[in-house]
Amino acid sequence: MVMIAMRLMLKRDAASDGADFLLFDECGRLKYRVTCLRQKLVTNYNIIISDPEGEQVAKIRRLPIFGTHTYVLRAGRSHITLAAVVTRRGVLCNFYGNNWCVSGDFGAKCFSVIDVDKSPIMTLCRRASSRELLISDEPNELFCVMTAVCACLIETTETYAVQTV
């Protein structure tokens, strides 16, 4: 039986306060605010994760590497790198800096992250108007939140098809 330490709801924010995503706990209280700070290059930007009081708790930096979506996820003094490549068969995803791997469809934003010993880390799935993030590894809560945000930033279609030109 899998123990779920935390359940968060991830929603795109349409309000004018500048946040791109909001994460709420099961009681509907704001847990995290995600703000994307674009730079001169469209492919290069920073994403700030802050608590409800506005204090920065984590940072994502998108690296401008051609053909990939590469993100450096930093919380405190720890960091990992998430690299995703969009192919005709879906999104191939790898973590560097830990032993995690993705199971499921990262491009459709419906996947699980598991450790090398098959223990669950997190699951992201669709709900009515948002994404549900189930975190099983509470010490890595911020890295789970950042992984879910990165998945939501990659624009893909949910059904893959080959188009002849």
mmCIF file of the C-alpha atoms, coordinates in Angstrom:
data_MODEL
# 
_entry.id   MODEL 
# 
loop_
_atom_site.group_PDB 
_atom_site.id 
_atom_site.type_symbol 
_atom_site.label_atom_id 
_atom_site.label_alt_id 
_atom_site.label_comp_id 
_atom_site.label_asym_id 
_atom_site.label_entity_id 
_atom_site.label_seq_id 
_atom_site.pdbx_PDB_ins_code 
_atom_site.Cartn_x 
_atom_site.Cartn_y 
_atom_site.Cartn_z 
_atom_site.occupancy 
_atom_site.B_iso_or_equiv 
_atom_site.pdbx_formal_charge 
_atom_site.auth_seq_id 
_atom_site.auth_comp_id 
_atom_site.auth_asym_id 
_atom_site.auth_atom_id 
_atom_site.pdbx_PDB_model_num 
ATOM 1   C CA . MET A 1 1   ? 0.000   0.000  0.000   1.00 0.00 ? 1   MET A CA 1 
ATOM 2   C CA . VAL A 1 2   ? 1.320   3.423  -0.992  1.00 0.00 ? 2   VAL A CA 1 
ATOM 3   C CA . MET A 1 3   ? 1.258   6.130  1.651   1.00 0.00 ? 3   MET A CA 1 
ATOM 4   C CA . ILE A 1 4   ? 0.427   9.578  0.332   1.00 0.00 ? 4   ILE A CA 1 
ATOM 5   C CA . ALA A 1 5   ? 2.062   12.227 2.463   1.00 0.00 ? 5   ALA A CA 1 
ATOM 6   C CA . MET A 1 6   ? 0.531   15.190 0.675   1.00 0.00 ? 6   MET A CA 1 
ATOM 7   C CA . ARG A 1 7   ? -2.072  16.041 -1.963  1.00 0.00 ? 7   ARG A CA 1 
ATOM 8   C CA . LEU A 1 8   ? -1.822  19.359 -3.803  1.00 0.00 ? 8   LEU A CA 1 
ATOM 9   C CA . MET A 1 9   ? -3.896  20.881 -6.576  1.00 0.00 ? 9   MET A CA 1 
ATOM 10  C CA . LEU A 1 10  ? -1.946  22.678 -9.320  1.00 0.00 ? 10  LEU A CA 1 
ATOM 11  C CA . LYS A 1 11  ? -3.873  25.356 -11.223 1.00 0.00 ? 11  LYS A CA 1 
ATOM 12  C CA . ARG A 1 12  ? -2.888  27.901 -13.839 1.00 0.00 ? 12  ARG A CA 1 
ATOM 13  C CA . ASP A 1 13  ? -3.509  31.368 -12.483 1.00 0.00 ? 13  ASP A CA 1 
ATOM 14  C CA . ALA A 1 14  ? -5.592  33.702 -14.626 1.00 0.00 ? 14  ALA A CA 1 
ATOM 15  C CA . ALA A 1 15  ? -5.569  36.518 -12.056 1.00 0.00 ? 15  ALA A CA 1 
ATOM 16  C CA . SER A 1 16  ? -3.553  39.680 -12.540 1.00 0.00 ? 16  SER A CA 1 
ATOM 17  C CA . ASP A 1 17  ? -1.196  39.288 -9.561  1.00 0.00 ? 17  ASP A CA 1 
ATOM 18  C CA . GLY A 1 18  ? 1.643   37.970 -11.706 1.00 0.00 ? 18  GLY A CA 1 
ATOM 19  C CA . ALA A 1 19  ? 1.705   34.310 -10.648 1.00 0.00 ? 19  ALA A CA 1 
ATOM 20  C CA . ASP A 1 20  ? 1.597   31.698 -13.404 1.00 0.00 ? 20  ASP A CA 1 
ATOM 21  C CA . PHE A 1 21  ? 0.567   28.721 -11.237 1.00 0.00 ? 21  PHE A CA 1 
ATOM 22  C CA . LEU A 1 22  ? -0.966  28.308 -7.803  1.00 0.00 ? 22  LEU A CA 1 
ATOM 23  C CA . LEU A 1 23  ? -0.782  25.198 -5.623  1.00 0.00 ? 23  LEU A CA 1 
ATOM 24  C CA . PHE A 1 24  ? -3.426  24.541 -2.987  1.00 0.00 ? 24  PHE A CA 1 
ATOM 25  C CA . ASP A 1 25  ? -3.595  21.910 -0.256  1.00 0.00 ? 25  ASP A CA 1 
ATOM 26  C CA . GLU A 1 26  ? -6.588  19.613 0.303   1.00 0.00 ? 26  GLU A CA 1 
ATOM 27  C CA . CYS A 1 27  ? -8.379  22.269 2.370   1.00 0.00 ? 27  CYS A CA 1 
ATOM 28  C CA . GLY A 1 28  ? -8.089  24.873 -0.408  1.00 0.00 ? 28  GLY A CA 1 
ATOM 29  C CA . ARG A 1 29  ? -5.361  26.925 1.327   1.00 0.00 ? 29  ARG A CA 1 
ATOM 30  C CA . LEU A 1 30  ? -2.640  28.424 -0.852  1.00 0.00 ? 30  LEU A CA 1 
ATOM 31  C CA . LYS A 1 31  ? 0.583   26.449 -0.400  1.00 0.00 ? 31  LYS A CA 1 
ATOM 32  C CA . TYR A 1 32  ? 2.863   27.744 -3.194  1.00 0.00 ? 32  TYR A CA 1 
ATOM 33  C CA . ARG A 1 33  ? 2.844   30.490 -5.833  1.00 0.00 ? 33  ARG A CA 1 
ATOM 34  C CA . VAL A 1 34  ? 4.826   29.961 -9.064  1.00 0.00 ? 34  VAL A CA 1 
ATOM 35  C CA . THR A 1 35  ? 6.027   32.991 -11.037 1.00 0.00 ? 35  THR A CA 1 
ATOM 36  C CA . CYS A 1 36  ? 7.835   32.834 -14.378 1.00 0.00 ? 36  CYS A CA 1 
ATOM 37  C CA . LEU A 1 37  ? 10.401  35.594 -14.967 1.00 0.00 ? 37  LEU A CA 1 
ATOM 38  C CA . ARG A 1 38  ? 11.134  35.769 -18.691 1.00 0.00 ? 38  ARG A CA 1 
ATOM 39  C CA . GLN A 1 39  ? 14.412  37.163 -19.933 1.00 0.00 ? 39  GLN A CA 1 
ATOM 40  C CA . LYS A 1 40  ? 15.443  38.537 -23.322 1.00 0.00 ? 40  LYS A CA 1 
ATOM 41  C CA . LEU A 1 41  ? 15.603  35.094 -24.880 1.00 0.00 ? 41  LEU A CA 1 
ATOM 42  C CA . VAL A 1 42  ? 12.230  33.356 -25.005 1.00 0.00 ? 42  VAL A CA 1 
ATOM 43  C CA . THR A 1 43  ? 13.914  30.011 -24.302 1.00 0.00 ? 43  THR A CA 1 
ATOM 44  C CA . ASN A 1 44  ? 15.781  31.235 -21.219 1.00 0.00 ? 44  ASN A CA 1 
ATOM 45  C CA . TYR A 1 45  ? 13.878  32.095 -18.060 1.00 0.00 ? 45  TYR A CA 1 
ATOM 46  C CA . ASN A 1 46  ? 13.712  31.627 -14.309 1.00 0.00 ? 46  ASN A CA 1 
ATOM 47  C CA . ILE A 1 47  ? 10.760  30.357 -12.328 1.00 0.00 ? 47  ILE A CA 1 
ATOM 48  C CA . ILE A 1 48  ? 10.355  31.307 -8.682  1.00 0.00 ? 48  ILE A CA 1 
ATOM 49  C CA . ILE A 1 49  ? 8.446   29.134 -6.217  1.00 0.00 ? 49  ILE A CA 1 
ATOM 50  C CA . SER A 1 50  ? 7.316   31.133 -3.194  1.00 0.00 ? 50  SER A CA 1 
ATOM 51  C CA . ASP A 1 51  ? 5.262   30.435 -0.089  1.00 0.00 ? 51  ASP A CA 1 
ATOM 52  C CA . PRO A 1 52  ? 1.958   32.254 0.636   1.00 0.00 ? 52  PRO A CA 1 
ATOM 53  C CA . GLU A 1 53  ? 3.867   35.086 2.351   1.00 0.00 ? 53  GLU A CA 1 
ATOM 54  C CA . GLY A 1 54  ? 5.920   35.704 -0.806  1.00 0.00 ? 54  GLY A CA 1 
ATOM 55  C CA . GLU A 1 55  ? 9.243   34.281 0.410   1.00 0.00 ? 55  GLU A CA 1 
ATOM 56  C CA . GLN A 1 56  ? 11.207  32.385 -2.253  1.00 0.00 ? 56  GLN A CA 1 
ATOM 57  C CA . VAL A 1 57  ? 11.559  28.683 -1.325  1.00 0.00 ? 57  VAL A CA 1 
ATOM 58  C CA . ALA A 1 58  ? 12.824  27.244 -4.627  1.00 0.00 ? 58  ALA A CA 1 
ATOM 59  C CA . LYS A 1 59  ? 13.952  28.249 -8.100  1.00 0.00 ? 59  LYS A CA 1 
ATOM 60  C CA . ILE A 1 60  ? 13.823  26.651 -11.537 1.00 0.00 ? 60  ILE A CA 1 
ATOM 61  C CA . ARG A 1 61  ? 16.164  27.813 -14.268 1.00 0.00 ? 61  ARG A CA 1 
ATOM 62  C CA . ARG A 1 62  ? 15.469  26.839 -17.873 1.00 0.00 ? 62  ARG A CA 1 
ATOM 63  C CA . LEU A 1 63  ? 18.622  26.241 -19.871 1.00 0.00 ? 63  LEU A CA 1 
ATOM 64  C CA . PRO A 1 64  ? 18.570  27.218 -23.558 1.00 0.00 ? 64  PRO A CA 1 
ATOM 65  C CA . ILE A 1 65  ? 19.757  23.889 -24.984 1.00 0.00 ? 65  ILE A CA 1 
ATOM 66  C CA . PHE A 1 66  ? 18.488  23.389 -28.524 1.00 0.00 ? 66  PHE A CA 1 
ATOM 67  C CA . GLY A 1 67  ? 16.054  20.511 -28.992 1.00 0.00 ? 67  GLY A CA 1 
ATOM 68  C CA . THR A 1 68  ? 15.422  19.919 -25.298 1.00 0.00 ? 68  THR A CA 1 
ATOM 69  C CA . HIS A 1 69  ? 13.545  21.331 -22.368 1.00 0.00 ? 69  HIS A CA 1 
ATOM 70  C CA . THR A 1 70  ? 16.243  21.371 -19.700 1.00 0.00 ? 70  THR A CA 1 
ATOM 71  C CA . TYR A 1 71  ? 15.540  22.696 -16.218 1.00 0.00 ? 71  TYR A CA 1 
ATOM 72  C CA . VAL A 1 72  ? 17.772  23.050 -13.162 1.00 0.00 ? 72  VAL A CA 1 
ATOM 73  C CA . LEU A 1 73  ? 15.630  22.604 -10.048 1.00 0.00 ? 73  LEU A CA 1 
ATOM 74  C CA . ARG A 1 74  ? 17.119  24.223 -6.939  1.00 0.00 ? 74  ARG A CA 1 
ATOM 75  C CA . ALA A 1 75  ? 15.795  24.088 -3.370  1.00 0.00 ? 75  ALA A CA 1 
ATOM 76  C CA . GLY A 1 76  ? 18.129  25.287 -0.646  1.00 0.00 ? 76  GLY A CA 1 
ATOM 77  C CA . ARG A 1 77  ? 21.587  23.913 -1.340  1.00 0.00 ? 77  ARG A CA 1 
ATOM 78  C CA . SER A 1 78  ? 20.337  20.914 -3.337  1.00 0.00 ? 78  SER A CA 1 
ATOM 79  C CA . HIS A 1 79  ? 19.690  20.794 -7.044  1.00 0.00 ? 79  HIS A CA 1 
ATOM 80  C CA . ILE A 1 80  ? 18.765  18.304 -9.743  1.00 0.00 ? 80  ILE A CA 1 
ATOM 81  C CA . THR A 1 81  ? 18.450  18.632 -13.508 1.00 0.00 ? 81  THR A CA 1 
ATOM 82  C CA . LEU A 1 82  ? 15.401  17.572 -15.495 1.00 0.00 ? 82  LEU A CA 1 
ATOM 83  C CA . ALA A 1 83  ? 15.840  17.095 -19.250 1.00 0.00 ? 83  ALA A CA 1 
ATOM 84  C CA . ALA A 1 84  ? 12.901  16.390 -21.546 1.00 0.00 ? 84  ALA A CA 1 
ATOM 85  C CA . VAL A 1 85  ? 12.887  15.813 -25.303 1.00 0.00 ? 85  VAL A CA 1 
ATOM 86  C CA . VAL A 1 86  ? 9.655   15.934 -27.296 1.00 0.00 ? 86  VAL A CA 1 
ATOM 87  C CA . THR A 1 87  ? 9.552   13.130 -29.901 1.00 0.00 ? 87  THR A CA 1 
ATOM 88  C CA . ARG A 1 88  ? 6.885   11.694 -32.184 1.00 0.00 ? 88  ARG A CA 1 
ATOM 89  C CA . ARG A 1 89  ? 6.189   8.984  -29.599 1.00 0.00 ? 89  ARG A CA 1 
ATOM 90  C CA . GLY A 1 90  ? 5.950   11.273 -26.602 1.00 0.00 ? 90  GLY A CA 1 
ATOM 91  C CA . VAL A 1 91  ? 8.207   13.099 -24.221 1.00 0.00 ? 91  VAL A CA 1 
ATOM 92  C CA . LEU A 1 92  ? 11.369  11.323 -23.081 1.00 0.00 ? 92  LEU A CA 1 
ATOM 93  C CA . CYS A 1 93  ? 12.404  12.531 -19.655 1.00 0.00 ? 93  CYS A CA 1 
ATOM 94  C CA . ASN A 1 94  ? 15.524  12.011 -17.501 1.00 0.00 ? 94  ASN A CA 1 
ATOM 95  C CA . PHE A 1 95  ? 16.630  13.271 -14.104 1.00 0.00 ? 95  PHE A CA 1 
ATOM 96  C CA . TYR A 1 96  ? 20.276  13.995 -13.340 1.00 0.00 ? 96  TYR A CA 1 
ATOM 97  C CA . GLY A 1 97  ? 21.484  14.338 -9.759  1.00 0.00 ? 97  GLY A CA 1 
ATOM 98  C CA . ASN A 1 98  ? 19.235  11.650 -8.263  1.00 0.00 ? 98  ASN A CA 1 
ATOM 99  C CA . ASN A 1 99  ? 17.959  8.148  -9.067  1.00 0.00 ? 99  ASN A CA 1 
ATOM 100 C CA . TRP A 1 100 ? 14.450  9.047  -10.189 1.00 0.00 ? 100 TRP A CA 1 
ATOM 101 C CA . CYS A 1 101 ? 12.730  7.908  -13.355 1.00 0.00 ? 101 CYS A CA 1 
ATOM 102 C CA . VAL A 1 102 ? 9.406   8.756  -14.991 1.00 0.00 ? 102 VAL A CA 1 
ATOM 103 C CA . SER A 1 103 ? 6.665   6.203  -15.537 1.00 0.00 ? 103 SER A CA 1 
ATOM 104 C CA . GLY A 1 104 ? 3.669   7.226  -17.623 1.00 0.00 ? 104 GLY A CA 1 
ATOM 105 C CA . ASP A 1 105 ? 3.046   10.010 -20.122 1.00 0.00 ? 105 ASP A CA 1 
ATOM 106 C CA . PHE A 1 106 ? 5.056   13.093 -19.158 1.00 0.00 ? 106 PHE A CA 1 
ATOM 107 C CA . GLY A 1 107 ? 3.802   15.005 -22.205 1.00 0.00 ? 107 GLY A CA 1 
ATOM 108 C CA . ALA A 1 108 ? 0.149   14.461 -21.259 1.00 0.00 ? 108 ALA A CA 1 
ATOM 109 C CA . LYS A 1 109 ? 0.965   15.555 -17.690 1.00 0.00 ? 109 LYS A CA 1 
ATOM 110 C CA . CYS A 1 110 ? -0.202  12.203 -16.317 1.00 0.00 ? 110 CYS A CA 1 
ATOM 111 C CA . PHE A 1 111 ? 2.785   10.345 -14.883 1.00 0.00 ? 111 PHE A CA 1 
ATOM 112 C CA . SER A 1 112 ? 4.537   9.019  -11.795 1.00 0.00 ? 112 SER A CA 1 
ATOM 113 C CA . VAL A 1 113 ? 8.083   9.506  -10.612 1.00 0.00 ? 113 VAL A CA 1 
ATOM 114 C CA . ILE A 1 114 ? 9.669   6.509  -8.916  1.00 0.00 ? 114 ILE A CA 1 
ATOM 115 C CA . ASP A 1 115 ? 13.021  5.946  -7.274  1.00 0.00 ? 115 ASP A CA 1 
ATOM 116 C CA . VAL A 1 116 ? 15.504  3.309  -8.422  1.00 0.00 ? 116 VAL A CA 1 
ATOM 117 C CA . ASP A 1 117 ? 14.235  0.975  -5.659  1.00 0.00 ? 117 ASP A CA 1 
ATOM 118 C CA . LYS A 1 118 ? 10.677  1.280  -7.113  1.00 0.00 ? 118 LYS A CA 1 
ATOM 119 C CA . SER A 1 119 ? 9.460   3.417  -4.219  1.00 0.00 ? 119 SER A CA 1 
ATOM 120 C CA . PRO A 1 120 ? 6.978   6.098  -5.337  1.00 0.00 ? 120 PRO A CA 1 
ATOM 121 C CA . ILE A 1 121 ? 8.048   9.729  -5.198  1.00 0.00 ? 121 ILE A CA 1 
ATOM 122 C CA . MET A 1 122 ? 5.087   11.559 -6.768  1.00 0.00 ? 122 MET A CA 1 
ATOM 123 C CA . THR A 1 123 ? 2.164   11.229 -9.163  1.00 0.00 ? 123 THR A CA 1 
ATOM 124 C CA . LEU A 1 124 ? 0.635   13.939 -11.336 1.00 0.00 ? 124 LEU A CA 1 
ATOM 125 C CA . CYS A 1 125 ? -2.812  13.362 -12.831 1.00 0.00 ? 125 CYS A CA 1 
ATOM 126 C CA . ARG A 1 126 ? -5.671  15.349 -14.307 1.00 0.00 ? 126 ARG A CA 1 
ATOM 127 C CA . ARG A 1 127 ? -8.697  16.493 -12.360 1.00 0.00 ? 127 ARG A CA 1 
ATOM 128 C CA . ALA A 1 128 ? -11.649 18.592 -13.526 1.00 0.00 ? 128 ALA A CA 1 
ATOM 129 C CA . SER A 1 129 ? -10.071 22.051 -13.738 1.00 0.00 ? 129 SER A CA 1 
ATOM 130 C CA . SER A 1 130 ? -6.588  21.391 -12.427 1.00 0.00 ? 130 SER A CA 1 
ATOM 131 C CA . ARG A 1 131 ? -3.823  18.821 -11.934 1.00 0.00 ? 131 ARG A CA 1 
ATOM 132 C CA . GLU A 1 132 ? -3.615  16.721 -8.799  1.00 0.00 ? 132 GLU A CA 1 
ATOM 133 C CA . LEU A 1 133 ? -0.141  16.219 -7.351  1.00 0.00 ? 133 LEU A CA 1 
ATOM 134 C CA . LEU A 1 134 ? 0.244   13.301 -4.949  1.00 0.00 ? 134 LEU A CA 1 
ATOM 135 C CA . ILE A 1 135 ? 3.535   13.448 -3.071  1.00 0.00 ? 135 ILE A CA 1 
ATOM 136 C CA . SER A 1 136 ? 4.711   10.256 -1.375  1.00 0.00 ? 136 SER A CA 1 
ATOM 137 C CA . ASP A 1 137 ? 8.226   11.447 -0.502  1.00 0.00 ? 137 ASP A CA 1 
ATOM 138 C CA . GLU A 1 138 ? 7.679   14.410 1.808   1.00 0.00 ? 138 GLU A CA 1 
ATOM 139 C CA . PRO A 1 139 ? 11.371  15.403 2.178   1.00 0.00 ? 139 PRO A CA 1 
ATOM 140 C CA . ASN A 1 140 ? 11.442  16.008 -1.605  1.00 0.00 ? 140 ASN A CA 1 
ATOM 141 C CA . GLU A 1 141 ? 8.200   17.999 -1.674  1.00 0.00 ? 141 GLU A CA 1 
ATOM 142 C CA . LEU A 1 142 ? 9.706   21.032 -3.412  1.00 0.00 ? 142 LEU A CA 1 
ATOM 143 C CA . PHE A 1 143 ? 11.392  18.918 -6.092  1.00 0.00 ? 143 PHE A CA 1 
ATOM 144 C CA . CYS A 1 144 ? 8.046   17.192 -6.732  1.00 0.00 ? 144 CYS A CA 1 
ATOM 145 C CA . VAL A 1 145 ? 6.316   20.563 -7.059  1.00 0.00 ? 145 VAL A CA 1 
ATOM 146 C CA . MET A 1 146 ? 9.016   21.808 -9.446  1.00 0.00 ? 146 MET A CA 1 
ATOM 147 C CA . THR A 1 147 ? 8.795   18.633 -11.558 1.00 0.00 ? 147 THR A CA 1 
ATOM 148 C CA . ALA A 1 148 ? 5.024   19.086 -11.907 1.00 0.00 ? 148 ALA A CA 1 
ATOM 149 C CA . VAL A 1 149 ? 5.483   22.732 -12.901 1.00 0.00 ? 149 VAL A CA 1 
ATOM 150 C CA . CYS A 1 150 ? 8.083   21.787 -15.531 1.00 0.00 ? 150 CYS A CA 1 
ATOM 151 C CA . ALA A 1 151 ? 5.717   19.194 -17.005 1.00 0.00 ? 151 ALA A CA 1 
ATOM 152 C CA . CYS A 1 152 ? 2.978   21.814 -17.254 1.00 0.00 ? 152 CYS A CA 1 
ATOM 153 C CA . LEU A 1 153 ? 5.336   24.235 -19.018 1.00 0.00 ? 153 LEU A CA 1 
ATOM 154 C CA . ILE A 1 154 ? 6.079   21.844 -21.876 1.00 0.00 ? 154 ILE A CA 1 
ATOM 155 C CA . GLU A 1 155 ? 3.474   22.457 -24.552 1.00 0.00 ? 155 GLU A CA 1 
ATOM 156 C CA . THR A 1 156 ? 2.467   19.202 -26.220 1.00 0.00 ? 156 THR A CA 1 
ATOM 157 C CA . THR A 1 157 ? -0.611  17.641 -27.681 1.00 0.00 ? 157 THR A CA 1 
ATOM 158 C CA . GLU A 1 158 ? -2.109  14.773 -25.725 1.00 0.00 ? 158 GLU A CA 1 
ATOM 159 C CA . THR A 1 159 ? -2.401  12.488 -28.759 1.00 0.00 ? 159 THR A CA 1 
ATOM 160 C CA . TYR A 1 160 ? 0.612   11.971 -30.958 1.00 0.00 ? 160 TYR A CA 1 
ATOM 161 C CA . ALA A 1 161 ? 0.354   11.748 -34.718 1.00 0.00 ? 161 ALA A CA 1 
ATOM 162 C CA . VAL A 1 162 ? 2.797   11.848 -37.582 1.00 0.00 ? 162 VAL A CA 1 
ATOM 163 C CA . GLN A 1 163 ? 2.051   14.425 -40.236 1.00 0.00 ? 163 GLN A CA 1 
ATOM 164 C CA . THR A 1 164 ? 3.509   14.031 -43.706 1.00 0.00 ? 164 THR A CA 1 
ATOM 165 C CA . VAL A 1 165 ? 4.665   17.172 -45.408 1.00 0.00 ? 165 VAL A CA 1 
# 
